């Protein structure tokens, strides 16, 4: 459900209602289904969402389908889109990146960190926080273009660039990597921040003046990491301006694994 809420946040919308449909094997424990719904109910209540229906069926494998219905809260029905980025605009992100991917890395490979780091990375992966208030703030401050970082920073930036028919130049040393990730996975921290995904932070573009307004109004860190350019490609550079090659840009939805 957090992913669906993040999609609403990326448009600057307000989530209202949820439909939840599940298909489960007949031998599924009732307590497991109850725990699943309890988690969804808690998250829905946190953001003022009413679960109004759905369907339940038997199936050989578990399938969970969630639809969130939302609305705008401004009179002109303005929403944030992926197709309005302009050359010369700055590229910025909310919060810090890499923690969710680092949490998955930790759990998958059974890595051992100190208790505080373990708890933070586990929470980042299992309980991501959609930036709904920040999405609405972006609209209030005049931002027009945004996307949530679910598939990876570069992969999601690429979606904006394709939709807007522009490119981007990103300075990797300015990307705000979660400090715990830097401390515990230093060699992979840049890759996790650039391509890991599942952080559900917001990436947005706007003029320097508008982004300064967002920085003053936001309750979370706002970091400028680059700019939109006109050449229809994404270039990564280090602090010296040297090209940086990234082996993997993010999640590819239609590649068989």
Buried (B, 14 or more C-beta within 10 A) or exposed (E): BBBBBBBBBBBBBBBBBBBBBBBBEEEBEEEEBEEBBEEBBEBBEEBEBEBEEBEEEEEEEEEEEBEBBBEBEEEEEBBBBBEBBBEEBBBBBBBBBBBBBBBBBBBEEEBEBEEEBBEBBBBBBEEBBBBBEBBBBBBBBBBBBBBBBBBBBBBBBBBBBEBBEBBBBBBBEBBBBBBBBBEBBEEBBBBBBBBBBBBBBBBBBBBEEBBBBBBEEBEBEBBBBBBBBEEEEBBBBEEEEEEBEBEEBBBEEEEEE
